């Protein structure tokens, strides 16, 4: 049985809803986790830690969620 994956268009790109939600959760956890690791009396460090957490979440999401695009070059289309 081949289930049809639910897709949604965001900013002109088509993405799978499951992957989108998973990446939002990963980024949210790493951003807030790093933010709360910073000293509570230092707003600059809180901002810096939060930004580092966001980048870390992006990297983790990029490694876990693989692209699902199929790209055909124009030359390949002419041969078929």
N, C-alpha and C positions, 0 to 999 in steps of 0.2 A: 504494500500500500504506500503510495507516494502522497504524503500530505502536502498541500500547497502552503508555502510559508507566507505569513502575513507581512506585507511590505508597506512602507509609508514614504511619502516624498517629503524631504526636509531640505530646504535651501537648494532646490534643483537637483537633488541627488536621491536615489531610491535606496532605502536601508531596511534591513529586517528588524522588526519591532523587538524581538528577543535580544538581539545583539545591542540595540540602542539602549534598552533598559539596563542590560548588564553593564555596559560601559558607564552609564550615568551612576549606577550604584557603586561601581569600583572607584570612579573619580570622586564621588561624594565622600566615601569612607576614607580614602587616602587624604583628601583635602582637609576634612574636619579632624581626622586623627592627628595629622601633623600640626594643625592649628592649635589643638588642645595640648600638644606636647610643649609648645612655646611657653615661656614664663608669662603669667597672667598680668603682670604689671608693665610689660613692654609691648606696646602696640606694633612697633616696627618689626620685632622678631615674630610676632603673631602673623603679620602680613607675609613676611618672608617664608616662614614655615608653611603657611597655607599655600603659597605659590609653589613651593617645592613639592608639597603633597599633590597639587593639581598636575604638575608635570609628571610625577611618579605614577599617578593614576592614568594619565595618557599613555605612558610607556607600557604599563601593564596591560591596558586595553588593546594597544596595538599588537602586543605579543600574543595575547589570548584570542583575539577576534580576527580571523583571517578575511581578506577581501573575497567577495563572491561575484566579482565581475568577470565577464568573458569579453575580451577585447579582440576584435577581428581587424586586421590591417586591410587597407583598401586593395592591396595587391592580392591578398588571399581571396577576397570576394570576387575579383575578376577571374581568377583561375577556376572557380566553381561554376 
